[in-house]
Amino acid sequence: MSSNRIKLSIFLCLCMCLGIGILRFSYTALLPSTREAFGWTAQFSSILGSANLLGYLIGAFWAMRLPQTRVMTAYIQIAALAGILSLMSCAFSGFAEPWYVFWRVISGISGGLIMILSPSIVAQCCELKDRFKINFIGFSGIGLGVLLATLFLPYLNQIDIRSAWLILTAFALIISAILSLLLKDLKPLLSENAAKHSEDVPLNTVFFSLIAVYGCSAFAYVPHSLFWIDYLTQVLKLDLFWMNFNWILYGLGSALGAFTSYLCAKKLGNFTALKILYCTYVAAIAAAIFSFNPFLTFISSFLTGLLNPAVVFLTSYTILQLYGTAYKKLWSIATLTFAAIQLIGGLSFSALQHFGISYHQQFMIASAVLLLGTLQLFWVTRRHLHTAAQ
């Protein structure tokens, strides 16, 4: 790979690692221990999860409004700095509840900005033939971030929760410093290429179908993304070893997600790969219903970890491939939809918990919603391909 391709790959990988892996999913990993150490109620923990989703929605909307100029690099640096502060602020107990809500919102905003702006910068700075490989390497950063959040889980009984949050803060600081160095080299490329991109691209039912199933995956993923560790500890009563084992499986799956979808898409094509991934996703969420068998719980942990970055990467790349000149705008719409529906899902599942709906019933609802989204993708793409062949 050329020097520019290597820089772009590392840049996107670190952005995904920070924006999604650390700023969003670290909270899920550390939730049980933080709740116990800080004396939070289950209801307040759920509110913090929803606050992060609200911030992600705000960040996605904000990013969509930004021009495709060098200003995007400044916003990524600001978002990274705000993300560092949000992690550090969660390390200390004794503050009023609004303090933690505020910083979880800031963490979400940072993640939303980074999620949209970083692949948009890459799309403008790389050649068309390099996009697939750079995006695959880049979106693998989601799994890398989740893995970083799992590194010290086996040692949570030996270190305090403050140290765990500060370790994540140190990871984020190192990543942010590297990103600042890389952005210095990317700014001239962005400045040269920004004017070449137009956003006037006609849309069709395929795009809206992609958005629909992507939104369904956002809703369906909520029980695993926000409550999975809590479910393992509070409902299944797993001890620290088995809880850590499940989360490490989740992190390992996340690390392999983009690579799996890359191989599937390369062999089968984007749409066939997406259909297979979404069908597997439905089964992975449904597997959590059958908690009587620990093996099924392991499968659910691994596959849901794998499939979230897999479908995020392939959805992003498919939009880039189909509507390249309008990528930033359309990826913003996709991310905004994902964030809005995930926020609705977070509030909905929190309300279901309040009314006594069990986690098993929530997994059933989640898998049913994703199944509906997957079926419409089958129908629309089948009809579209049939029309294109005539």
Beta strands, then each sheet from edge to edge (+ up, - down):
end
